Amino acid sequence: MTDPRERRRQERNSSWTGIALTVAVHVCIVVVGFFTGLKYIYPPPEEEAMLIDFSEDVPMPVIEERTGREPKSAEPDPDREIELVQRSEGQVKGTELNEAPEATVGDKGDVEIPEPPRKKEINRRALFHAADNKTSKDTLAQQTAAEVTDELKAGHAVGTADTGKIIGKPTARLQGRSTEGFLPAPAAPGQNTGSVIVKIWVDNYGKVKKAEIDIEKTTVSDSDLWKTSLAAARQTKFNMKADAPVMQEGTITYIFKLN
């Protein structure tokens, strides 16, 4: 009889041997499968097949023999070309005659087209010269009335001073400001006619702080008219304006003419 210890030892060895063999077999299977799969990473291509039909119903293709010579093109018929040219010329002539039926043909074959008669222009201004003068006078009167209306709308007061023979007509211009009441009219002791331009400087309270004659634009050289114009300008009163400049510059024009 064997020793039980020896038996257990043999059984243990045999079990380890079986495990080792099993592992070796699995490793071999994996290695063989890996190398075998490298050959077929992609699916194998399909096999090409050729089907040959030996029946007599299929027509055989006709193969044409090619030669190095090209077929000669048909030569044009000169009589045919002359006939076509004559027909095209006849059609063109018929079209031109239909488009211009009123044209006349001269002795040399030139086509002459008559010019339409021109209408004579009448100078209506020469016929109605008097009416034209009346219209210009009416237009001038309307423009003068419109200028006076614009001055009144802008706050430019207009006044007159009657001294017998000479009248002074003042007009004030100050941007964004208007006069309070009528403008003082200067006296006109002399006999000179023309205009006196006075430069004025007005504060925001509407009072004229400074006045002087604009020599470049004044057309009267009478010193008396200058003095009376300056005195009237200093008496002019404008409306108050808080946002106005401390000294706002403007002008007052005095026109002297016969009454």
C-alpha positions as CSV (number, residue, x, y, z in Angstrom):
1,M,0.0,0.0,0.0
2,T,1.1,3.5,-0.8
3,D,1.6,6.1,1.7
4,P,-1.3,8.6,1.9
5,R,1.1,11.5,1.9
6,E,2.7,10.3,-1.2
7,R,-0.7,9.9,-2.8
8,R,-1.7,13.5,-2.0
9,R,1.6,14.7,-3.3
10,Q,1.1,12.9,-6.6
11,E,-2.4,14.2,-7.0
12,R,-1.2,17.7,-6.3
13,N,1.5,17.4,-9.0
14,S,-0.9,16.0,-11.5
15,S,-3.4,18.9,-10.9
16,W,-0.7,21.5,-11.5
17,T,0.4,19.6,-14.6
18,G,-3.1,19.6,-16.0
19,I,-3.5,23.3,-15.3
20,A,-0.2,24.1,-17.1
21,L,-1.2,22.0,-20.1
22,T,-4.6,23.8,-20.3
23,V,-2.9,27.2,-20.2
24,A,-0.4,26.1,-22.9
25,V,-3.1,24.9,-25.1
26,H,-5.1,28.1,-24.8
27,V,-2.0,30.2,-25.5
28,C,-1.3,28.2,-28.6
29,I,-4.8,28.6,-29.9
30,V,-4.6,32.4,-29.3
31,V,-1.3,32.7,-31.1
32,V,-2.4,30.6,-34.0
33,G,-5.6,32.6,-34.3
34,F,-3.8,35.9,-34.2
35,F,-1.4,35.0,-37.0
36,T,-4.1,33.5,-39.1
37,G,-6.3,36.6,-38.7
38,L,-3.6,38.9,-40.0
39,K,-4.0,37.5,-43.4
40,Y,-7.7,38.5,-43.5
41,I,-8.0,41.9,-42.0
42,Y,-10.4,42.8,-44.7
43,P,-12.9,40.4,-46.2
44,P,-11.5,38.5,-49.1
45,P,-12.4,39.8,-52.5
46,E,-15.2,38.3,-54.4
47,E,-14.3,36.0,-57.2
48,E,-15.0,37.3,-60.6
49,A,-17.0,35.1,-62.9
50,M,-17.5,35.2,-66.6
51,L,-20.6,34.0,-68.3
52,I,-20.3,32.9,-71.9
53,D,-23.4,32.4,-74.0
54,F,-22.9,30.0,-76.9
55,S,-26.4,30.4,-78.3
56,E,-26.8,31.5,-81.9
57,D,-29.4,34.3,-81.2
58,V,-26.8,36.8,-79.9
59,P,-25.6,39.0,-82.9
60,M,-21.9,39.2,-83.4
61,P,-20.4,42.7,-83.2
62,V,-19.3,44.1,-86.5
63,I,-15.7,45.5,-86.5
64,E,-15.0,48.1,-89.1
65,E,-11.6,48.2,-90.6
66,R,-9.9,51.6,-90.1
67,T,-7.7,53.0,-92.8
68,G,-5.3,55.9,-92.8
69,R,-7.3,57.7,-95.5
70,E,-10.1,60.0,-94.5
71,P,-13.3,60.2,-96.6
72,K,-13.3,63.0,-99.1
73,S,-15.9,65.7,-98.5
74,A,-18.3,66.4,-101.3
75,E,-17.2,69.2,-103.5
76,P,-19.6,72.2,-103.6
77,D,-21.7,72.8,-106.7
78,P,-20.9,76.3,-108.1
79,D,-24.3,76.5,-109.8
80,R,-26.0,75.8,-106.5
81,E,-24.1,78.5,-104.7
82,I,-25.0,81.1,-107.4
83,E,-28.7,80.2,-107.0
84,L,-28.5,80.6,-103.2
85,V,-26.8,84.0,-103.4
86,Q,-29.4,85.3,-105.9
87,R,-32.2,84.2,-103.6
88,S,-30.7,85.9,-100.5
89,E,-30.1,89.2,-102.4
90,G,-33.7,89.1,-103.6
91,Q,-35.0,88.7,-100.0
92,V,-32.9,91.6,-98.8
93,K,-34.1,93.9,-101.5
94,G,-37.7,93.0,-100.8
95,T,-37.3,93.7,-97.1
96,E,-35.8,97.1,-97.7
97,L,-38.6,98.0,-100.1
98,N,-41.2,97.0,-97.5
99,E,-39.6,99.0,-94.8
100,A,-39.3,102.2,-96.9
101,P,-42.3,102.4,-99.2
102,E,-42.1,106.2,-99.6
103,A,-38.5,106.2,-100.8
104,T,-37.9,107.3,-104.4
105,V,-35.2,106.0,-106.7
106,G,-33.3,108.5,-108.9
107,D,-31.7,108.1,-112.3
108,K,-28.4,106.8,-110.9
109,G,-30.1,104.3,-108.5
110,D,-29.6,106.4,-105.3
111,V,-32.4,106.3,-102.8
112,E,-33.8,109.7,-101.8
113,I,-35.9,110.2,-98.7
114,P,-37.9,113.4,-98.6
115,E,-37.4,115.5,-95.4
116,P,-40.5,116.4,-93.3
117,P,-41.5,120.0,-93.5
118,R,-40.4,122.1,-90.5
119,K,-42.9,124.1,-88.5
120,K,-42.2,127.8,-88.4
121,E,-41.6,129.1,-84.8
122,I,-43.4,132.3,-83.8
123,N,-41.9,134.6,-81.3
124,R,-44.7,135.0,-78.9
125,R,-42.8,137.5,-76.8
126,A,-42.7,139.9,-79.7
127,L,-46.5,139.6,-80.2
128,F,-47.2,140.1,-76.5
129,H,-44.5,142.6,-75.5
130,A,-46.9,144.8,-73.6
131,A,-48.4,141.9,-71.7
132,D,-44.8,140.8,-70.8
133,N,-44.0,144.2,-69.3
134,K,-47.2,144.1,-67.3
135,T,-46.3,140.6,-66.0
136,S,-42.8,141.7,-65.0
137,K,-44.2,144.7,-63.1
138,D,-46.7,142.5,-61.3
139,T,-44.0,140.0,-60.4
140,L,-41.8,142.8,-59.0
141,A,-44.6,144.0,-56.9
142,Q,-45.3,140.5,-55.5
143,Q,-41.6,140.1,-54.7
144,T,-41.4,143.4,-52.8
145,A,-44.5,142.5,-50.8
146,A,-43.1,139.1,-50.0
147,E,-39.8,140.7,-48.7
148,V,-41.7,143.1,-46.4
149,T,-43.8,140.2,-45.1
150,D,-40.6,138.1,-44.4
151,E,-39.1,141.0,-42.5
152,L,-42.2,141.4,-40.3
153,K,-42.3,137.6,-39.6
154,A,-38.6,137.7,-38.6
155,G,-39.3,140.4,-36.0
156,H,-37.7,143.3,-38.0
157,A,-39.8,146.3,-37.2
158,V,-40.3,148.9,-39.9
159,G,-41.0,152.6,-39.2
160,T,-41.0,155.9,-41.0
161,A,-40.2,159.5,-40.0
162,D,-41.8,162.3,-42.1
163,T,-39.7,165.5,-42.1
164,G,-41.4,167.1,-45.1
165,K,-39.2,166.0,-48.0
166,I,-37.0,163.2,-46.7
167,I,-38.2,159.9,-45.0
168,G,-35.9,157.5,-43.1
169,K,-37.1,153.9,-43.2
170,P,-35.2,151.7,-40.6
171,T,-34.8,147.9,-40.7
172,A,-33.1,146.0,-37.9
173,R,-31.3,142.6,-38.3
174,L,-30.2,140.7,-35.2
175,Q,-30.2,136.9,-35.4
176,G,-32.9,135.3,-33.2
177,R,-34.0,138.6,-31.7
178,S,-36.8,141.0,-32.4
179,T,-37.4,144.6,-31.5
180,E,-39.8,145.7,-28.8
181,G,-42.3,148.1,-30.5
182,F,-41.5,150.3,-33.4
183,L,-37.9,151.2,-34.4
184,P,-37.0,154.8,-33.6
185,A,-36.8,156.7,-36.9
186,P,-34.0,159.3,-37.3
187,A,-34.7,162.9,-38.4
188,A,-33.6,163.7,-41.9
189,P,-32.7,167.4,-42.0
190,G,-30.7,167.3,-45.2
191,Q,-31.6,166.7,-48.8
192,N,-29.4,163.6,-49.5
193,T,-30.9,160.3,-50.4
194,G,-29.4,156.8,-49.8
195,S,-28.8,154.4,-47.0
196,V,-26.9,154.5,-43.7
197,I,-25.8,151.2,-42.2
198,V,-25.2,151.2,-38.4
199,K,-23.4,148.3,-36.6
200,I,-24.9,147.6,-33.2
201,W,-23.9,145.4,-30.2
202,V,-26.7,144.3,-28.0
203,D,-26.5,142.5,-24.6
204,N,-28.8,139.7,-23.5
205,Y,-31.2,142.2,-21.9
206,G,-31.9,143.7,-25.3
207,K,-30.1,147.0,-24.8
208,V,-27.8,148.6,-27.4
209,K,-24.5,149.0,-25.8
210,K,-22.5,150.2,-28.8
211,A,-23.3,151.7,-32.2
212,E,-21.1,152.9,-35.1
213,I,-21.4,153.6,-38.8
214,D,-20.5,150.9,-41.3
215,I,-18.5,153.1,-43.7
216,E,-18.0,150.4,-46.3
217,K,-21.7,149.8,-46.9
218,T,-23.1,153.3,-46.2
219,T,-24.0,155.3,-49.4
220,V,-24.6,158.7,-47.7
221,S,-21.8,161.0,-46.7
222,D,-23.9,163.6,-44.8
223,S,-22.6,163.8,-41.2
224,D,-26.0,165.1,-39.9
225,L,-27.7,161.9,-41.2
226,W,-24.9,159.8,-39.5
227,K,-25.5,161.5,-36.2
228,T,-29.3,161.2,-36.3
229,S,-29.0,157.5,-37.3
230,L,-26.6,156.7,-34.4
231,A,-28.9,158.4,-32.0
232,A,-31.9,156.4,-33.2
233,A,-29.9,153.2,-33.1
234,R,-28.9,153.7,-29.4
235,Q,-32.6,154.2,-28.5
236,T,-33.6,150.8,-30.1
237,K,-34.8,148.1,-27.7
238,F,-34.7,144.4,-28.4
239,N,-36.3,141.5,-26.6
240,M,-34.5,139.7,-23.7
241,K,-32.8,136.4,-24.3
242,A,-31.0,134.5,-21.5
243,D,-29.0,132.2,-23.8
244,A,-27.9,135.1,-26.1
245,P,-24.3,136.1,-26.3
246,V,-23.1,138.8,-23.9
247,M,-22.6,141.1,-26.9
248,Q,-24.5,140.1,-30.0
249,E,-23.6,141.9,-33.2
250,G,-26.3,143.1,-35.7
251,T,-27.1,146.0,-38.0
252,I,-29.8,148.6,-38.5
253,T,-30.3,150.0,-42.0
254,Y,-31.8,153.5,-42.5
255,I,-32.9,154.3,-46.0
256,F,-33.5,157.9,-46.8
257,K,-35.6,158.8,-49.8
258,L,-38.0,161.6,-51.0
259,N,-41.5,161.6,-49.6
